[in-house]
Every structure is written in structure tokens, then in C-alpha cells.
Amino acid sequence: MKDLNNNLNERSYEEAINRLEEIVRRLEEGELSLEESLNLFEEGIGLTKYCSGKLDAAEGKLELLLGFDNNEPKTENFRVNIEEE
């Protein structure tokens, strides 16, 4: 598991998501041995935790950038301005 954690820290969020999608696809095919399935499942759990941590960190950074209001993180809905032509 130590090597898996080292590899995760070297991956981007997008790379981790792509690998997770590949793992899901391979598991859904159902053609792996039990040991291979368990190894991929374990890797998938690690990737899920890694991605969740990355998302939590991004959310925290956004809250810091937006500031605080009455000791509560100030949050705003994300808006995309799409100009119609």
C-alpha cells in the first residue's frame, strides 16, 4: 500500500479519475481472477479516497479565497457567464 500512496501523490486528479474509470471497466467485464479483482478494488478504493481529498482541498481553497462572513466560510454558487450571440 505504501507504493500505491507514493504513486497517487505523483498523479493529477484527472489521471486518478481516468485510472479509476479503467478499473471500473475492467471489474465490470468480470473476466479477472479473484486476486486480480481484489487488487484492482483495493487500488480503486485508494484512488477514490485520493480524489475525494483533492476535491475537499479545492473546496477549502475556494472558501479561503472567498473569505469568511460571521466566522463561517463565505460561499457563493458557481456561475458561468455565457454570452448569447
Sequence and secondary structure as in RCSB ss.txt:
>XXXX:A:sequence
MKDLNNNLNERSYEEAINRLEEIVRRLEEGELSLEESLNLFEEGIGLTKYCSGKLDAAEGKLELLLGFDNNEPKT
ENFRVNIEEE
>XXXX:A:secstr
 HHHHHHHHHS HHHHHHHHHHHHHHHHHT S HHHHHHHHHHHHHHHHHHHHHHHHHHHHHHHHH EETTEE  
          
